[in-house]
Amino acid sequence: MNHPNFVGAAPGAVVSAANFGEDPVMTDEYRHLQVDTTDGCCRITLNRPDRLNALNIRIGIELLDAIDRLERDRDVRVVVLTGAGRAFCAGDDLKGMTDDDTPLRPLADPIEQYLRGEGRWPQIVERLRAMPKPVIGRINGHAHGAGFNLALACDLRVMAASATLAIPFVRRGLATGTNLLQQYVGIGKALEWALRGATLSAEEAERWGLATLVVPDDQLDDATGELVAEFATGPTRIIGLTKAAIVRGWSGSPMEAYAQQGLALHHARSSDDFEEGRRAFIEKRPPVFTGR
C-alpha cells in the first residue's frame, strides 16, 4: 500500500515505500529525519549518523512535527523509531545543539527551557507516550542519556545484541534524574544505575524488562518486522485506548486505574473493530481489523 504523500512528506514529494529492512528515502522536508511508510507502518529514522544521532534543536523540532502528523494519519497503524548508522541515539548533542539556521532561543526560566524549549526531548517523550498508536523502538547501537529516555518512551523495544543503554551523566559531571526508568525497574535499581553512571548490555536490559526482545544484530529488521506485521493488522484504535489507560492509570490508585480502564472500554465499544471482534468470536473465525 503506497502513499505518495505519507506522514512527513512534503506535498508532491516522491518517496519510497521500501520493504521494512531497506534504507528509507529522505523527504524534502526533514533534514535530520528519514520517514518511510508502507503497509500501515511508519518508520522514523534519526539521521545524524556522523553525530551518532545525537539530539539538537532541529532534529527535536522535526520529530515533534512528524509525531503530530502521525497522530492524524489514519492509514498509519504502527510506528517504528530507530537510528541511522551505528547508534539509536547518543543523547543530547553537547557539541552542537544548533544548526546555522536554527539558533538557540531559550526560555527565560531554565527549568521551563529544559522541559519545553524548542525541540526538547522531554516533549518528545511525552508525545510518544500519548500517541494513540503502538510505538516500537528498533534499538541499534547506543541508546544513551536522552537516547535512553527516547527508547523508554517507546511501547516496545527490540534490541540488537550489541546495543547498549546508559545513564552516563555523573561520569561526565552532570546531574540527572531517572525519567521513566523507575517505572520499569523500581527506584532501587534506578538510583543505583543513575548514581553509578551505568551502561547496560542488551542482555541486562532484557533481564530487567527494558527490552521486549534481544536478537542478533543481523536479525534486528526481521524481528522488528514481525512485531510491525502484528500491529499493522491489529485494532489500532482499541490499542491506543488501552495504551492511554495504562499510561494514565500507572501513578494513580487501583480505583483510578480501573476508571481509566472503564473509560477505554466505553470508547472502544463505539469502534468498528469492537463489533468485528464480537462477530468473529461468535462466528469462530479470526477477526479482520481495520484499525477504526
C-alpha positions as CSV (number, residue, x, y, z in Angstrom):
1,M,0.0,0.0,0.0
2,N,1.9,3.1,-1.2
3,H,1.0,6.5,0.0
4,P,2.9,9.2,-2.1
5,N,2.0,11.9,0.4
6,F,2.8,9.9,3.5
7,V,3.4,11.2,7.0
8,G,6.4,13.5,6.9
9,A,6.4,14.1,3.1
10,A,6.1,17.4,1.5
11,P,3.1,17.7,-0.8
12,G,4.1,16.2,-4.1
13,A,7.3,14.7,-2.8
14,V,8.4,11.4,-4.4
15,V,9.1,8.9,-1.7
16,S,9.8,5.2,-1.3
17,A,7.6,2.5,0.2
18,A,10.5,0.2,0.5
19,N,10.5,-3.1,2.4
20,F,11.0,-2.7,6.2
21,G,14.6,-3.7,6.2
22,E,15.7,-1.4,3.3
23,D,17.0,2.1,3.8
24,P,14.1,4.6,3.6
25,V,14.3,7.7,1.4
26,M,14.8,11.2,2.9
27,T,12.0,13.6,2.3
28,D,12.4,17.1,1.1
29,E,11.0,18.4,4.3
30,Y,13.3,17.0,7.0
31,R,17.0,17.5,7.4
32,H,17.8,15.1,10.2
33,L,15.0,12.5,9.8
34,Q,14.2,9.8,7.3
35,V,10.5,8.9,7.2
36,D,9.1,5.9,5.3
37,T,5.7,4.3,5.3
38,T,4.4,1.1,3.9
39,D,1.6,-1.3,4.7
40,G,0.4,0.7,7.7
41,C,3.8,1.2,9.3
42,C,5.7,4.5,9.5
43,R,9.4,4.2,10.2
44,I,11.1,7.3,11.6
45,T,14.9,7.2,11.4
46,L,17.1,9.7,13.3
47,N,19.5,10.7,10.6
48,R,22.6,12.3,12.1
49,P,24.9,9.2,11.9
50,D,28.1,11.3,12.0
51,R,26.9,12.5,15.5
52,L,25.5,9.1,16.5
53,N,22.1,10.6,16.0
54,A,22.6,13.0,19.0
55,L,19.7,15.3,19.5
56,N,19.9,19.0,18.7
57,I,17.2,21.7,18.4
58,R,16.3,21.0,14.7
59,I,16.0,17.2,15.0
60,G,13.8,17.7,18.0
61,I,11.5,20.1,16.1
62,E,11.4,17.7,13.2
63,L,10.5,14.8,15.5
64,L,7.7,16.7,17.1
65,D,6.3,17.7,13.7
66,A,6.5,14.1,12.5
67,I,4.7,12.8,15.6
68,D,2.0,15.4,15.1
69,R,1.4,14.3,11.5
70,L,1.4,10.6,12.5
71,E,-1.3,11.1,15.1
72,R,-3.6,12.5,12.3
73,D,-2.8,9.9,9.6
74,R,-5.4,7.2,9.9
75,D,-3.5,4.9,7.5
76,V,-0.6,4.6,9.9
77,R,-1.3,1.9,12.4
78,V,2.2,1.3,14.0
79,V,5.3,3.5,14.3
80,V,8.9,2.4,14.5
81,L,11.6,4.7,15.8
82,T,15.2,3.9,15.1
83,G,18.6,5.5,14.2
84,A,20.8,5.5,11.1
85,G,24.3,4.0,11.2
86,R,25.9,2.8,14.4
87,A,23.6,4.2,17.1
88,F,20.0,4.6,18.0
89,C,20.6,7.9,19.8
90,A,23.7,9.1,21.8
91,G,21.7,11.7,23.8
92,D,21.9,15.5,23.6
93,D,24.5,16.8,21.3
94,L,26.7,18.7,23.8
95,K,28.9,19.9,21.0
96,G,26.3,21.2,18.6
97,M,22.7,21.9,19.8
98,T,22.1,24.3,16.9
99,D,22.2,24.3,13.2
100,D,23.3,27.5,11.4
101,D,19.7,28.3,10.6
102,T,18.2,27.1,13.8
103,P,19.6,29.3,16.6
104,L,19.0,28.7,20.3
105,R,16.1,30.8,21.6
106,P,16.0,29.8,25.2
107,L,13.1,30.5,27.5
108,A,13.8,32.8,30.4
109,D,13.2,30.1,33.1
110,P,15.9,27.4,32.8
111,I,13.7,24.7,34.1
112,E,11.0,25.5,31.5
113,Q,13.7,25.6,28.9
114,Y,14.8,22.1,29.9
115,L,11.3,20.8,29.6
116,R,9.6,22.9,26.9
117,G,12.3,24.7,25.0
118,E,12.3,24.3,21.2
119,G,12.7,20.6,20.2
120,R,13.5,19.4,23.7
121,W,13.4,15.7,24.3
122,P,11.0,15.7,27.3
123,Q,8.3,16.9,25.0
124,I,9.1,14.1,22.5
125,V,8.9,11.5,25.3
126,E,5.5,13.0,26.4
127,R,4.2,12.9,22.8
128,L,5.3,9.3,22.1
129,R,3.7,8.1,25.3
130,A,0.5,9.9,24.4
131,M,0.4,8.7,20.7
132,P,-2.7,6.6,20.2
133,K,-0.8,4.0,18.2
134,P,1.9,1.5,19.2
135,V,5.4,2.7,19.0
136,I,8.3,0.2,18.6
137,G,11.9,1.2,19.3
138,R,14.3,-0.6,17.0
139,I,17.4,-0.2,19.1
140,N,20.6,-0.4,17.1
141,G,23.8,0.5,19.0
142,H,23.9,3.2,21.7
143,A,20.8,4.5,23.4
144,H,22.5,6.7,25.9
145,G,21.3,9.7,28.0
146,A,18.4,11.3,26.3
147,G,18.5,8.5,23.8
148,F,17.8,6.1,26.7
149,N,14.7,8.2,27.5
150,L,13.6,8.1,23.9
151,A,13.9,4.3,23.9
152,L,11.9,4.1,27.2
153,A,9.2,6.3,25.6
154,C,8.5,3.6,23.0
155,D,5.9,1.0,24.0
156,L,8.1,-2.0,23.0
157,R,11.9,-2.2,22.3
158,V,13.6,-4.7,20.0
159,M,17.4,-4.5,20.7
160,A,20.3,-5.7,18.7
161,A,22.6,-7.9,20.8
162,S,25.4,-5.4,20.6
163,A,23.2,-2.4,21.6
164,T,23.6,-0.7,25.0
165,L,21.5,1.5,27.3
166,A,23.3,4.0,29.5
167,I,22.8,6.8,32.1
168,P,26.3,8.3,31.9
169,F,25.7,11.7,33.3
170,V,27.5,11.5,36.7
171,R,30.6,10.2,34.9
172,R,30.6,13.5,33.0
173,G,30.0,15.7,36.0
174,L,26.3,16.2,35.1
175,A,23.4,15.7,37.5
176,T,20.4,13.7,36.3
177,G,17.1,12.1,37.3
178,T,15.6,8.8,36.0
179,N,12.5,9.9,34.0
180,L,10.6,6.7,33.2
181,L,13.2,4.3,34.4
182,Q,11.9,3.7,37.9
183,Q,8.5,2.7,36.4
184,Y,10.3,-0.2,34.7
185,V,12.8,-1.3,37.4
186,G,11.8,0.4,40.7
187,I,13.5,3.2,42.5
188,G,16.3,1.0,43.9
189,K,17.8,0.0,40.6
190,A,17.1,3.4,39.1
191,L,19.1,5.0,41.9
192,E,21.9,2.5,41.5
193,W,22.3,2.9,37.8
194,A,21.9,6.7,37.8
195,L,24.4,7.2,40.7
196,R,27.0,4.9,39.2
197,G,26.5,6.1,35.6
198,A,25.7,2.5,34.5
199,T,25.9,1.1,30.9
200,L,23.6,-1.9,30.4
201,S,24.1,-4.6,27.8
202,A,21.2,-5.8,25.8
203,E,21.1,-9.0,27.8
204,E,20.8,-7.0,31.1
205,A,18.2,-4.7,29.5
206,E,16.1,-7.8,28.6
207,R,16.5,-9.3,32.1
208,W,15.2,-6.1,33.7
209,G,12.3,-5.8,31.3
210,L,13.7,-2.8,29.4
211,A,13.9,-4.8,26.2
212,T,11.0,-6.7,24.7
213,L,13.3,-8.8,22.6
214,V,17.0,-9.1,22.0
215,V,18.2,-10.6,18.8
216,P,21.5,-11.0,16.8
217,D,22.4,-7.8,15.0
218,D,21.6,-9.2,11.6
219,Q,18.1,-10.3,12.7
220,L,17.1,-6.9,14.0
221,D,15.0,-5.9,11.0
222,D,13.2,-9.3,10.8
223,A,12.3,-9.3,14.5
224,T,11.1,-5.8,14.3
225,G,9.1,-6.6,11.2
226,E,7.3,-9.4,12.9
227,L,6.0,-7.0,15.6
228,V,5.1,-4.5,12.9
229,A,3.1,-7.0,11.0
230,E,1.2,-7.9,14.2
231,F,0.3,-4.3,15.0
232,A,-0.3,-3.2,11.4
233,T,-3.3,-5.6,11.2
234,G,-4.5,-5.0,14.8
235,P,-7.3,-3.0,16.2
236,T,-5.4,0.3,16.2
237,R,-8.0,2.5,17.9
238,I,-8.5,-0.1,20.7
239,I,-4.8,-0.5,21.1
240,G,-4.5,3.3,21.5
241,L,-7.2,3.4,24.1
242,T,-5.6,0.5,26.0
243,K,-2.2,2.3,25.9
244,A,-3.7,5.5,27.2
245,A,-5.5,3.7,30.1
246,I,-2.2,2.1,31.2
247,V,-0.1,5.2,31.0
248,R,-2.7,7.4,32.7
249,G,-3.5,4.8,35.3
250,W,0.0,4.0,36.3
251,S,0.6,6.6,39.0
252,G,-3.0,6.5,40.4
253,S,-4.7,4.3,42.9
254,P,-6.2,1.0,41.8
255,M,-9.6,2.5,41.5
256,E,-8.3,5.4,39.4
257,A,-6.6,2.8,37.2
258,Y,-9.8,0.9,36.9
259,A,-11.6,4.1,36.0
260,Q,-9.2,4.6,33.1
261,Q,-9.8,1.0,32.1
262,G,-13.5,1.5,32.1
263,L,-13.2,4.7,30.1
264,A,-11.1,2.9,27.5
265,L,-13.7,0.1,27.2
266,H,-16.6,2.6,27.0
267,H,-14.9,4.4,24.0
268,A,-13.9,1.0,22.4
269,R,-17.5,0.0,22.2
270,S,-18.1,2.6,19.5
271,S,-15.3,1.4,17.2
272,D,-15.7,-0.8,14.1
273,D,-13.1,-3.2,15.4
274,F,-15.1,-3.8,18.6
275,E,-18.0,-5.0,16.6
276,E,-15.8,-7.0,14.3
277,G,-14.1,-8.7,17.3
278,R,-17.6,-9.6,18.7
279,R,-18.8,-11.1,15.4
280,A,-15.6,-13.0,14.8
281,F,-15.9,-14.6,18.3
282,I,-19.5,-15.6,17.6
283,E,-18.6,-16.9,14.2
284,K,-15.5,-18.7,15.5
285,R,-13.1,-17.1,13.0
286,P,-10.1,-14.8,13.2
287,P,-11.1,-11.1,13.2
288,V,-10.2,-8.8,10.4
289,F,-9.5,-5.5,11.9
290,T,-9.4,-2.2,10.1
291,G,-7.9,0.0,12.8
292,R,-11.1,2.0,13.0
